[in-house]
Each structure stands twice: as structure tokens, then as C-alpha cells.
Amino acid sequence: MPSQSRAITRSRGVRALVTVVVLAVVGYFFGRSLAQNWDAVRQIDFTVDGWSVVAVVLFALAVPVSGLLWGRMTAELSGTDVQPLEAVRVHCLSWLLKYVPGQVGSAVNKVAWAAGRGLSKTLVLITFVYENAFLLIGSLVPTTLVLLLAGTVDLGTGRAGSTPLLLAFASLIPLLALTNGPVFRFGSNLLARRALHREIPAEYFLRWTQALRYQLLYLLPRVINGAGFVAIAVAMVDVAPSAYLPLACAYIIAGAVGILAVFVPSGLGVRESVLVLLAAAYLPTEQAIVLALVARLYATVADAVVVAVYGILRLTPRKETATS
């Protein structure tokens, strides 16, 4: 036991060190770029207007929309009636726990909810994996195609923005495997036989038609997020309408890369750096930097809105006992 405790402590120490190093490196280069463009930054209008409110509302709205989709998927696979408000409440708390690196807090919250509802913890963990796979695939595939067609990035060259996209695309191989029923079931059962000494029931996995339907549905919260970023751009800088779609795609991709940076809480700094690289094709660098920082600020304000939604739902009478 003492040796196991030391191993856990050492693992946590390594994780904390990696997090600090990543934050320090990203912060250094991001701060240096901001300092170099400070004179231009000071000329940007930071007035809060209706578009700013729209951006915050859209960022916050994407969370309950994702929660509704997760609840629907959980209900479909478990055969249990998961009330929409209940699903949103659980998902909101998991979203707020994203600041724990590696999505650990988010997953634990949903598994704990499953235990309290009498649902299979394994099934709910599988829905958590599906959810993140759908969100990441939806964040990377259609958006990158848009940016490639727009000429923003070229995966065959060393052009700015290509490297993070190449790394993100490498993650699509295991992500696509997760949405393939037989492949995901095979891999999951390998782990289950070793850890649980049993196989996972086949009904815990989505059929390919279900997976395709949820993949399309999970594009909706990403579209909402992209629209929120465009609202910020419209509020703060002079941006051509033809750049709205590419800028939305740039924000969505940056968010996905931030999620993949598992050692950094909520992709802090990583998302902003990728966003500047991609948005700089349509805006001056100083404007891209400011928009990235303001988007982080508004997203944080939106998280406060999510906290309020969660608090209201916690006070709302629930039917969990009646439906379990």
C-alpha cells in the first residue's frame, strides 16, 4: 500500500508539472505576441453591446443542448426515462468540472449520477466516451474541410495552423474507432474482461445508424459555439461577412484542440494560441489575439450562466425516484 500511495503521488506530481510547463510555454509565446502588438490592441473598441450579450448566451446555450443530446442517448441505450431537465442538470455540473485536467471530473460526476439512479455505471461511462468522440469529430472534420476549401490552411505545407490541425487529425483515428460499433465493443470487452472479468452487453453500444444520427445532432452545439465567436468578432472588429464561416470554424477547431490538451484545465492558453493561428488569415494578428482573449473571457462568463442554470435546476423538484 505505501508503494502504491507513492506511485499515485508521483503520478499526480508529474501531471501537475506537465500542466505548469504547458501553461508556461503557451503563456510566454502568447504574451510575447500580445506585447509586440500592444499599440494596435489599444485601438480596438472593447465596448460591451448587444452582440456581446448574444455571444455569452450562445456559449451558455451550447451546454444544455449537449446535455439534452447526452440524456437522450443515455435513455435510448438504457431503456430508462431520463428527464430532459435532469440530463441538463447533470451535464451542466460535468461541464463545470472541465477545469479538472483530463475530463476526469466530468466523467466521475456522470458515473456517480448513474449509481444514484440505479443505472449501469459502465453504460453511462460509454455514453460519456461517445459524447466526447462525437463532439471532437464534429469539431474537426467539417470545419477543417471548410478551412481547406477557403485556403486558410494547407495540410501539405508548413503553413501557420497546419501543425495543430495535423495533430488533431491524428486523434481522429481512435475517435472514429469509438463510433464504430464492432470496433468499440471489441476494445471495451478486452478491458472489461481484464478489469471486471465479464463482457459488456451488446445493447450498451450504439448501432451504426444511431451513431450516425448522434454524430449529426452533435454538430448543433458546435455550430452554436461558432456563432458565439462570430458575434464577438462583429461586436469588436470590422470583419467581412465572407469571413464569418471560416472564423466560426477556427473557433470550433481551437476548442477541440484545447480539449485534446488533456494536461491543461479547459485547454487554457492552447485554445487561444490555435485560434490566433487560424483567425490571423482573416484578421490582423493583434485583432485575432484580442478576440481570442475576449472569447475566453465571455466563455468564462457563460460558465457563470451555466452555474446559475445548474443552481436553478438543483432547486427544481425532480422525478428521479419515480423514474428509476
N, C-alpha and C positions, 0 to 999 in steps of 0.2 A: 504493500500500500504506500509506504513512504516514497518508493521509487516511482510509482505511478503518479503520485502527487507532484513530485519534482518534474516529471515529464510534462504534466499538464501546465505547470507554472512556466516551464521553459518554452512550451508551445505558445502560451499567451504572450510571453515576453518577445518572442520572435515576431509574432503577428503585430504587436504594438510597435516594435522597431521598424518593421516594413511600412506600416501606416505612417509613422513620423517621417521616414525617409521620402516616401512618395509625396506627401504633403509639402515637405521642404523643397524638393526639386521642382514640383509644379508651381509652388508659390514663388520661387525665385525667378523662374523664367517669365511667369505671368506678371509679376510685379515689375520686372525689368522692362517688359514691353509696355506696361502701363506708364511707367516713368518716362520712357522715351517719347511717348505721345501725349504727355500731360497737358501741354499748351492747347492741343486740339481738343482734348477731353473737356477742358474748362469751357469751351464754346458751345457744348451740347446742352440743349434745353432739358432740364430734369423736372419740369413741371408735371405734377400728378393731375391727370384729367380722366375723362370718361373711359378712354382706351385703357388706361392703367387698371381701372376697376374691372373692365371686361377681361383683361389678362389674368388677374387674380381669380376671378370667378371661373374662368375656363380651366386654369391649372387645378383649382379645387374640385371642379366638376368631374374631371377625369378619374378621380379616385373612387367616388361612389359608382360611376359607370363600370369600372373594372370590378368593383365589389359585387355588383349585380350579376355580371358575367360569371364570376367565380362561384357565387351562390347557385346560379342556375346549373353550372356544370356539376357542382357537388351534389345537388338534388337529383340530377339526372343519373349520375353514377351510383348513388347510394339508395335511390328509391325513397328518399325521405323528403318531406316537405320542409324546405329551408325558406323561411320568410324573407322577402327582399330586404326589409329594414334590418333584420338580424344579420344577413350576409354583409350589408353595407357597414354595420357597426363593427363586426369582426374584422372586415377588410381595412377599415379606417385605422384601427389600432395597429394592425400589421404594417400598414403603410407608414405610420408614425414611428414604428420600430426599425425603419430602414436605416436609421443612423447607427444601428449596431452593424459593424462591418460583416460582410458575407451573407446577409439576409437571414442570419441565424434567428434573430429576434422575431422576424416576420413569420418564419416557419413554425417556431415554437408556439407562438400565440395561436395559430390556426390548429395546430395539433392539440393544444390544451383545450381549445373550444370543442374539438371533436370528442375528446374524452368526457367533457361535461355534458355533451349532447347524446352520448351513447353511440356515436358513430365510430367507424373504424379509423384509427389514427393513421394507419397505412394508406387508406383510401384518400384521406384529406391531404396527407403529405404528397401523394401522387398528383392530386389536383393542384397543389402548390407548384410542383415541378412543371406541369402542363401550362399553368398560368404564366409563369416566367418565360417558358420556351416560346409561347405564342406571342407574348409582348416583345421579346427580343427579335424574333424572326420578322414580325410585323414592323419593327423599328428599323431593320437593316435592309431587307430585300427590296420592297417597293421604293423606299426613299433613295437608296443607292442607285437604283435604275433611273430615277428622276434626275439625280445629280450627274450621272454619267451622260444622259441624253442632253443635259444642259451644259455639259462641258466643264462643270465645276471641278471634277476630279477625273483622273485617268489612272486606273489601277495598274497600267502597264508602265508607268513612269514614276519618278520620284517627286512628282508634284505635291505641293502642300495639301495635306488632308488625306493623301493616299495611304500612308503608313498606318494610321489608326484604323482606316477602313479595311485594309488588308488583314490586320489583326482581328478586327471584329468579324470579318467574313470567315476567318479560320474557325471561329466559335460556332458557325452555322452548321458544321458537320455533325457535332454531337447534338446540337439543338434540333436539327431535322430528324435525327435518330429518335429523339424523345417523342416526337409527334407521330412516329411510325409505330403502329400498334405492336406488331410481332417483335420488332427490334427492342422497343422499350420494355415489353413484357419479358423477353428473354433476359435482358440485362438486370431487370428488377428481381427476377426469380433467382438469378445467380447470387445476388446479395442476400435475398430473403432466406435461401437455403443455408447460407453460411451463418447468418445472424439469428434467424428465427426458426431454423430447421423445418421450414414449411414453404409452400409456394403461395403466391398471391393469386387470389381468384381472378379469372379472366374478365369478369364483369367490372373490375376496378379500372379497366383501361378503356379508352375511347376507341370506337371503330373509326376507320379512315374517313368515312363520311362525316361523323361527328367532329373529328379533329379538324377537317377542312372547314366546317361551319364555324367552329370556335375561332379558328385562325382568322377568318374574315371578320368575325364580330370583334375580335380584339384589336382590329385596326382602328375602331372608333375612338377609344381613349387616346391613342397616339395622334389621331387627327385633331382631337380637341386640344392636346398639348401644343401641337404645331401652330394651331390657330391662335393660341395664347401668346406665343412668341411673336407672331406677326403683328398682333395688337400692340405689343411693346414697341416693335420697330416703327409702326405707323405713328405711335404717340411721340417718339423721341427723335427720329431722324427722317430725312427726305429719302424715301425708298420707292423705287419704281414698282408698279403693280406686277410687272413681269417677274420680279424677284420674290414675290410673296411665297409661291410654292417651293422654290429652292431653299429659302430661308426656313420655312417650316420643316422641310426635310432635314436641313442641317441641325436644327434643334433636336429633332427626334433621334437622329443618329448619335448626336453628342450625349443624349440621355442614356441611350443603350450602352455606349462605351463606358459611361460613368457607372452603370450597373455592373458591367464586366470587371471593373476595377474593384474587386471584392475586398481589398485591404483598406479601402478608403471609405469612410462613412458617407453614404449618399453620393458617392462619386465626386466629393468636394474637390474642386480645382481641376480634376481631369475633364469633367464635362465642359467646363468653361474654356479650357485650352483647345479641345477639339472643335467646339463651336466657333471660336475665333478663327481657326484654320479654315473652316468650311465657309463661314459667313464673309470672310475677307474677299472672296471672289465677287461679292456684290456690294460691299460697303468698304469705306476706308478702314484701315486697321483700328484706328482709335475708336471709331463708332462701333465696330464689332466687339471690341473689348468692353466698352461701356454697356452695350446691350447684353453681353454675357453676364456681367456683374449684376445688372438690374434684373435680369431674368432669374438669377439665383435669389436675389432679394425678394422678388414677387413670389417666387415658388415657396420661399420660407413663410411669407405672409399667407399664402394659400394653405400651407400646412397648419397655420393657426386657425384658419377657417375649418379645416378638417378636424382639428381638435374640438372646435365648437360643435360640429356635426356629431362627432362621437359622443360628446358630453350630453347633447340633447337625446340621442338615441339610447344612451345608458339610462336616462330618466324616463324613457318611454316604456310603458308596460309591454312585456314580451310574452310570447306564447310558446317559449322553448319547451316547457314541461309538457304542454298539451300535444305538441307535435313530435315528441321524441318517441 
